[in-house]
């Protein structure tokens, strides 16, 4: 049974909201159950589906609207930038209004914006609707992370985030294949019509099965001053910034891969659309296996600090191998295996780094979730656009980006792990 001695119990290191075991709505999933975790993981997949399903269509959009590849890539970068910025407001709103209400509103906006994308007659209008779509999508991952932090102690949060990431990794495994199939049978608008359908389904599932996890007496006042104060509290609190930076560095390389891989693989290496889906899916599979492995290691007693150190070393090794393989012109054999190692490392560092960054501020879990999401997605959007703009179809340039981000992430991970061992000497 969870401790009920106070709103903040240091003895059991629970968050301020006790873990619920009994649903309060007719069709609700018990918090912490497999159905509950699966629903949250599916919600975070909204972002991956929105990005990855459209990847095979990037060259098609450039040809259809007679624009450069970098302009077509803006449909990805604008989505991510809007998604990142919206999280700053969404996270605060979840701390003020509760998680469930904000989630449902975001999914409604996402669904309508996806229809707008499907009906866009120009690249300019498509980019605008992609921005609105990103704003709507922001609610899903912010609420998912906040709900986990509301109901779990730090080690449990890291374990559940690893499990959610393993489920989430299925989306990039299948999304490019789905997008390619839709593009082969229909035209590119069908991809966004499918996203609208997915948004509607997720809205219904969330409305029926998800309970509120933020008690009314724990909500924050709604004002501009309170918003600034919440983010200032997060940034001033020791132990939040360094693990957040780990996610920024690793996701910058991830999104550079997501954004530039259609051009590097299909045009640089000359692979087919179906082969591209297989290659992209294999890196997502590495992410899933890494997440499962990380979750099991945490259940076996490894601390989140040990996980980020191990993952950071793999990020550095993967980055070095990718840079060497592409510089030597080894083709797919010099590109794919190192990226599998890199994504495996991302799976080990990401969930634990997020849990560590959110641990010191359970009273503003929504704000913390938004700050982490904003920083990681912004770094990813910038890296993705610059890699596509400067490197284009060049595998060598992509390998250089992966090398730099992998080394930075490794240094940050080792520094965080060292601080963690100093602050928590009982951790392995």
N, C-alpha and C positions, 0 to 999 in steps of 0.2 A: 504493500500500500504506500502511496506517496506521503511524504511528510506534510502535516498541516499545522506545524507550530507557528509559522509566520508567513508573511508574504514573500520573504526572501530568506530561505533557509540555507545557511552556509554549511551545515552539517551534512546534508545530503546533496548539496550543489545542484538542486533543482532550479528551474526557472521559476518566476513568480507565479505562474499559473499551473496548478496541479494537473497531472496527467489524468484525463477523463477516461473512464473505461465503459461507461454506459451511454449510448447515443441518446440525444434529446429530441430527435426528429424521427418520424416513422421509418424512413428509408436510410437513415444516417449510418455511416460506417463507424465502428468504434475507433477512437483515436489510438494510433499505434498498431492497428490491425493491418494485415496484408492488403485488404481492400483500400484502406485509408492511405497507406504508403503508395499503392499503385495509382490511386487517383491523383495524388500530388505529383508523382513522377510523370503521369500523362499530361498534367497541366503544364509542367515545365517543358514538355516536348512541343508545345505550341510554337516556341521560338525556333527550335531546331527544324521543325517541319516547314515553317515560313521561309527559312533561309535555304535549307537543303533541297526541298522540292523544286525550287526555282533555279538551282544551279545548272542543270542541263540546258535550261532555256536562255542562259546568258548570251552565248553566241547568236542564238536565234533572235533575241531582242535587238542586238546590235545590227543585224542584217535587216530585220523588219522595219526598224525606225531609222535606218541609215545613219547611225551614230557610232563613234569610236567605242572600243571595248571598255575603256575607262568610264564612259558615260553610262553604258549598260550596267557596269558594276556599281554605279550610284544607287541602283534599286536595292542593292544589298546594304551599302554603307549608310544610306539615309534611313533605312529601316532600323539598323542597329543604333545609329545616333539618336533617333527619336525614341527608340526603346530605352536607351541608356538615360536620356534626360528625363523621360517620363517617370522612371523609377524613383527619382528624387522626390517627386510630389506624391506618387503612389505610396511609397513607403511611409511617409508621414501621415497620409490619410488613413492607412491601415492602423496606425497607432492611435488615431483620433476617432475613427468611425467603426473600427473593427475590421477583421480580415475578410469575412464572407461577403459583405456588401460591396466592398471595393473590387473583389475578385469578379463578382457577377457583372458589375458595370464594365470592367475592362474587357471581359469576354464578349459582351454585347457590341462594344466599339470595334473590337477585332473582327467580328463576323461581318458587320456592315462595311468596314473598310476593305475587307477581302473581296466583297462584291464590287466595290468601287474599282479595285485593281483589275478585276476581270472585265469590266466595261470600259476601261481607259482607252481612248482613241489615239493617244500620243505618249511619247516617253516622258514628257514633262508631267502630264497628269498622273501617269503611273507612278512616278517618283513621289508625287504629293500624296497619293493614296497609300503608298508604302510607308510614308512617314506616319500617317494616321494609324495604319495597321500596327506599326511598332509601338505607338502610344497605348493602344488597346492591349497589346501582348504583354506590356510591362507588368500588369497586375499578377499574372500567373506565377512566375518564378519568385517574385517578391513575397507573395502570400504563402507560397509553399515553404520557403525557407523560414519565414516568420512563424508559421504554424509548428514547424519542427522545433524551433527554439522555444516557443511558448510551452511546449509539452515535454521536452527532453532535457536531461543534463548534458554537459558538453560531450562526454564520450558517446552517449547514446545518440546525440545529434550527429556526430561524425559518422557513426555507423549507419544511421538512417539516410544521411545524405549520400553515402557511398552506395547504398541499395537503390536510392532514387536515381543516381547517376547511371547505375547499371541498366535500369529500365529505360532511362532516357536515351542511352546509347543505341537502343534499337532504332530510334527515329532516323539518325543519319545513315544507318545501315540500309534502310528500306526507302527513305525519302527520295534520294536521287533516282533510284530505279522506278519508283512511282511517277516521279516527274518526267523521266524519260519516256515511260510508257504512255502517259497522257499526251506528251508532246508528239509522239509518233502517230497516235490515233486521232487526236484532236489538234487544236491549236493551243498556243501558250495561255490564253485566258482560262482554259479549263483547269490549269494548275491552281489558280486563285479561286475559282469557283469551288474546287475541292476543299481548299482551306476554309472557305466560308462555311461549308457543310461541317467540317471538323469543329470549327468554333461554335456552331449551334449545338452540336452534340455535347461538347465539353460544358457548355453553359447548362444544359439540362442535367448532366451528371452532377455537376457542382451544386446546383440548386437542390437536388434531391438528397445527396449523400453527405455533404460536408457541413459539420457543425461549426459554430463560432468558437475560436480558441482564446479570444482576448476578452476577459471579463470586463463589464462596464465600469467597475470602479478602478480599473487599471488603465483606462484610456487617457490620452494626453489632450490638453486643450488645443483647439483648432485656431491658430493664429499665425501670422507671418513671423512674429517674434519667437513663438514656440518652435516653428519649423527650423529657424536658424539655430536656436538653442539646442535642439536635438542633434543636429549634425555637428555642431561645435562640441557637444558632449562626446559624441562618438570619436571625433578626430583627436580630442584632447586626452581621451582615456588611454592609459598605457596598455600595450598589448594588442591594439587593433590595427595599426597602420602597416606593420611589417608583414603579417600574414596576408593582408589584403593586397599588398604589392606583389606577393608571389602569384596570386591569381591573375593580376594584370599582365605580368610577363609571360606566363604560360598561355593565357588565352590570346594574347597578341599573336603568338605563333600559330595557335589553333585557327584563328579567324583569317590569318594570312593564307593558311592552307585552304580553308573553306572558300574564300573569295577568289583566290588565284588558281586553285586546282583545276577548274574547267579549262582554263587557257593553257596552263602548263602541261596537263596530261593529254587533252584532246588535240591541242594545236602544237605544243612543244614536243611531246612524245608521240603524237599521232595516234592515240588509242581511240577506239570507237566509243559511242555513248554507253553501250552495254558494258564494255570493259571498264569504262570510267566508274560506273556504278559499283562494280565489283571491287575495284581498288579503293574507292571511297568507303565502301562498306567494311573493308578489312581494317581500316584505321578505326572506324567506329566499333568494330568488334574488339579491337585491342583496348579501347576505352571501357567497354563493358566488362571484359575479363579483368582489367585492372581494378575496376570498381568492386567487382565481386571479391577479388583477392584482398583488396584493402579492407572491405567490410569484415571478412573472415579474420584478418590479422588483428583488427581492433577487438573483435569478440574474443580472440585468443589472448588478449592482454597487452598488445602493443599500443603505445600511446599515440595520440595524433601527432606529437612532435617527431616521433620516430618515423611515422608515415611520410611526413613532408620531407624529412632528410633523405629517405630512400628514394622517393619520387624525384626530388631535386637532382640527385646524381644521375638518374635515368634520363632526365630532361637534358642534362649537359651531354651525356654520351650520345643520345639520339641526335641532338643538334650538331655535334661534331661529325658524326657519321654521315648525316644528310649533306652537310657542306662539302665533305670530302668526296662523297659519291657523285654529287652533281658536278663538282669541279673537274673530276676525272672523266666525266662523260660516260658513266657506267649504265646509263639508261634507267629503266624501271627497277632493275636489280640494285642500283645504288641509291634509289629514292624511296621505295616502299618499305623495305625492312627497317631502315632507320626511323621512318615516320611511325611505324608500329611501336617501336621502343619509346619514342617520344610521347605518343598518345597514352601508352601504358603508364608512363611517369606522370602525365597530367591527371590520370584517374587516381593516383595515389596521393598527390598533393592537394588537388582541388577541394574535396569534401572536408579534409582535416584542416586546411587553411581557413576555410569559411567558418567552421565550427570554432576554431581558436579565435578568429577575429570577432565573432559575435558573443563569445563567452563573457567578456567583462561587462556587457551592457544589456542584460536580459530585459530591462525595463523599457527599452526602445528597440525591440527586436525588428520591427518593421523598418525603422530608420536605418538600422545597421545593415539589414538585408539590402535595402535600396542603395546605400553607399557602396557596398561591395559590388552589387550588380552594375551600378553606374560606372565605377572605375574600371572594372574588367571589360565591359562592353565598349566603353569609349576607347580604351587602348586597343581592343580588337578591331574596331571600325577604322581607326587611323592606320593601323598596321595593314589591314586588308586593302584599303584604298591605295596606300602608298606602294605596297608590293605590286598590286596590279598595274598602277600607273607607271612606276619606274621599271619594274621587272618584266611586266607583260607575260610573254610565253617563256621566259628564260628560267629554266630549272636552277641555274647557278645563283641567280639573285634570290630566288626563294630559299635555297640552301643557306645563303648568308643570313637572311632574316631569322631562320630557325636556329642557326648557330648562336647569334647574338642573344636572342630571347631565352634560349636554353641555358646559356651561361649565366645570364642575369637571374633567372629563376632559381638556379642551383645555388648561387651565392646568397640570395635572400632566404631560401629554404634552410640552408645550413646555419645562417645567422639566427633565424627564428628558433630552430631546434636547440641551438646552444643557449639561447635565452630561456627557453622552456626548461631545459635541464637544470639551469641555475635557479629558476623560480620554483620548479617542482622536482626536486632531486629524487623523489620516489619513483618518478616515471622512468621506464627503461630507455 
